[in-house]
Amino acid sequence: MIWDALSSDIKRHEERHAEIARDQARAMERAIRALPQQRGCEAMQELVSDEISSRYRGARPAAGAIRPGRGGQFSEAHVAVAEQSINGRAGAK
């Protein structure tokens, strides 16, 4: 019985991590979409990389402290995933 409760609590805890990650991804996408248009893909990719680095890199708040839309920050792992996604899209064009 105690293990069932523990398992349930762990599952709920991990699901919250996933929810936070989805919220962060949406907030990062909004920030990227709000950037001004550029003349070409390379210029836009550079602007996005600069924005991600200056705005999000190295910022790691306490677990559960992220509030997208209220100045939340992103972890190194989230920034790396976003950069890989951006670089992959740019390379595919």
C-alpha positions, -999 to +999 in steps of 0.1 A: +000+000+000+028+024+008+045+016-025+013+023-044+011+058-028+048+064-034+045+052-071+015+075-076+034+105-061+064+099-082+043+096-113+025+129-105+058+145-098+073+134-132+042+145-150+046+180-136+081+181-150+067+172-184+040+199-180+067+225-171+088+215-201+058+219-225+051+253-210+087+264-214+088+252-250+056+273-257+071+303-240+104+299-259+085+296-292+065+328-285+097+346-277+113+334-310+082+343-330+082+378-315+116+385-330+118+409-360+119+395-395+154+392-410+165+393-447+175+357-448+176+324-429+211+327-417+205+362-402+174+349-385+192+318-372+219+341-358+194+364-341+175+334-326+207+319-313+218+352-298+183+357-282+183+322-267+219+326-254+213+360-239+178+354-225+179+318-214+213+302-212+226+294-177+194+305-160+181+276-138+154+285-113+143+263-085+121+233-096+086+243-103+094+281-102+090+286-139+060+307-149+059+312-187+048+347-196+060+360-163+097+362-170+105+325-165+139+312-175+150+280-192+175+253-182+206+245-203+189+213-215+159+232-228+182+257-246+202+229-262+170+212-275+158+245-289+191+252-306+192+217-321+157+222-334+165+256-349+197+244-365+180+213-379+152+234-395+177+259-409+199+231-423+168+215-440+160+245-461 
